[in-house]
Amino acid sequence: MRQGVGDAIGVEQGEGGCRVAGLKSGHDCQPSFWHSGRRQRHWAKGAAVVDGTSNTARIEADIAAARTRLASNIEGLITQSHPKVIVARSVEDAKQFVADEVGGVKAQFVNPDGSLKTARALALAAALIGGVAFLVVVRSLARGN
């Protein structure tokens, strides 16, 4: 059965063949292209009826649902890409990074009970004093004294 543009519509393929209003089971249907559960949709001439609803109603419902999803997605993209939102998110990320790093450094020098880790604090103080002493010696050697 050869079909022209616009005269092909979907019909339901049950166990007994194609079912379209006014057509008997076993008429010449084109091969199926869409599988939905146990039932298959085929193309033939006539009125399309699947599970008691027309294809037009289903297509309109699908378009309405797609329109709603698209509107929601666009709204989310606009919200995420607004410059003020990007700046606020970057500032919040920077604050979180600094807080995490300060917490990590603090954990190196303070016990969980809040007391100071004396050995680590003395090691840091010695390293700082040694660095300052090194700079003083290098500076005095550079001046030639």
Steps between C-alpha positions, in 0.01 A plus 500: 500500500671821386421816690527863404601792720239576763286189462697280740372477859580275795283205592524238770642155436334251731532124499246466218655749257451873436191667643366818345139619501333340197788264416499130575783313658767379259499796257829607345698700760849640460777362727498628857741771608398574857474248782302589809472211745323205333327714242656635181396798295474457124424733214185472290228717350205589720434637849769444764380355828731355763355383834187708441678836456595671177856569399418869482410513868814309594720722285344814649559365852861411412558849357351665810721289728808577288416872506478492881832316533667740256372806687630359826840421347532847347406665829767295677764592240416870526522483878833314495661724238397839646818699580395578858433132566839404354676759719310389810583135428870585445515699825333216688745248348796722599368536857454125526852437365655741752298352785610148403867603478492690831334199661775275362778725629327538838473121526879482466555719810192444719381173654131402463446602865626854422845475660810611311733240348816633663752304296355623170477858622865497615610349167321777313650769722849355451450491122389864496793613717740302281357660185534851640857425616587368153369819336699720743822307429451512123427874515809573708717293262357686201598836656849374569500548876 
